[in-house]
Amino acid sequence: MAVQLSWLRTFVTVYRLGSFTKAAHRLELSQPAVTHQIRTLERELGTALFERLPQGAVPTAAAEALVRDVQGPVDALDSVVDRHFGDGPGGHRLYIGGPVELITSWVVPAVGELVAGGLRLSFGLGLADDLLRDLVAGDHDLVLSTVRPRLRGITAKTLGDEEFALLASPELAGRLPLGRITEEEGAAVLAGCPLIAYAETLPIIRRYWLTVFGVRPAAALALVVPDLRGVLAAVRASAGISVLPTYLAAGALARGEVVRLLRPELPPVDTFYLATREGDLNRPDLALLHDHLMEKARLWT
């Protein structure tokens, strides 16, 4: 049996991405070439590896057994080839996806030394579900997500937690009975305060109210800014109150531009995940970036 390494690499890629089309894009091959390699491998094995359905390529039991044996060696060999014959850390541009506030506040400052050392990066901004789909499709190499990835072919590590805080400007806070803003009375006391949110559905504020006060917010929505940095600017300007992640507001809090209205015993938190495609951390440049961000995250949180 003359099985070629390229067939096995293609098989592993189709398995991880769940699609012949996505595998072709990822491997920079034509779709007919991917189909031909898989069909040739199936003939050599004497069994089908995938069932092609409208929702994608579904692996058979034979594929599950084969991938357990070959994906580690395939990844290891790809890593050796990339290390010895690749273009080095600056040879391939890495594509990172994440929410705009996290990327601009945390990640960009953290990667300066890597870029100075020759690593080439590009950032894509958006919502977690969209970015994770792009990761599967090969459009991103690494995604910072507030959603735990559950897509086939994606692996993730916990990066850290973000805590949310109820904030106001010192001027606005000075007009409030701060002693009555408690977990028991806070919702009623704040019912007359204008709210500032990044969406009309009040996702962050509603969650905070339900978690801390046990009720939905009753105050009027005064301002919608679809960017948390804009929400923070509006809070600083005394336009109203809002709930923001503490990493974003840390500077404003330290400078006294905003203040916390409450320090609940158990504030709402979100967990960040660092997601990559299975096997890709064998790539030296991506592993360098991944490990660097994991290390820097200790300071973020």
C-alpha positions, 0 to 999 in steps of 0.5 A: 500500500503506497499511502502518501503523507499528503493524503493523510494531511488532507484527511486530518484537515477534512476531519477537523473542519468537517468540510471538503470545501473548507479543507481545500481553502485551508490547504490551498488546494482545489476542491476536486484535488481534496476529493481525489485524495480522500477517495484515493485514501479510501480505496487504499483502505478499502472503506469509506471515511466520510459521509458527505451530507448537506451540513458537511463531511461526517466522519465514519467509524473508520475515520474516527479510528484512523484520525486517532492514530495519524493526527499526532504524527502528521502534526509533528511532521508538519511542525518539523517541516515548518521549523526547518524549511519554513520562513521563520517567525516573520514569514507567515502573517498570523490572523487573530480574531476577538472583540474590539474592546479586548483586542484594543485594550489588552492584546495590541499592547501585549504583542508589541515585543513580538511584532518588534521581534519579527512576528507579523499579525493582523486583527479581525474584530467581531462577535465570538460565534462569527469569529469561531466560524472563521477560525474553523474556515481557516480565516483566523489562526487564533480567536479570543472568545467569550463563548466556550468553543464547541465546534469540531476541530477547535481546541481552547484554553481558558485565558482568564475572567473579566469582572463587570462593575456598575459605574458612574461619574463622580459627579453623578454618584455624588447625587445618589444616596450611595449608602442605599445602593445595596444588593437589596435596595439598589434596583429601586434606588437606581430606577431613576438613573438613565442607563447607557448600553451598547445594545437596546436589549441591555445584555450586560446591564440586564445580566448584572441586575438579575445577578446582583439585584435579582430583578430586571432593570427598570431605569430608562435607556438614555443612550445606546453606543455600539462600542463599550469604549463609547459607553465608558466615555458617556459614563465619564461625561455623566450621561448616565450609569452603566455596567462595564468590564473592569479591564476596560474601565481600569484606567478611568477608575485609577484616574478617578474619572468613574467610580463603582456604585457597588461592590457585590459579593459575587459580581458577574464574570465572563470567561475568555478562551483562547481558541485554535484549530486542533494541531495548529499549536505545532506551528512554532509562530502560533505556539509562540503567540499563544504562549505569550498571550497566556503568560500576559493574561496573568497580568490582565486578570 
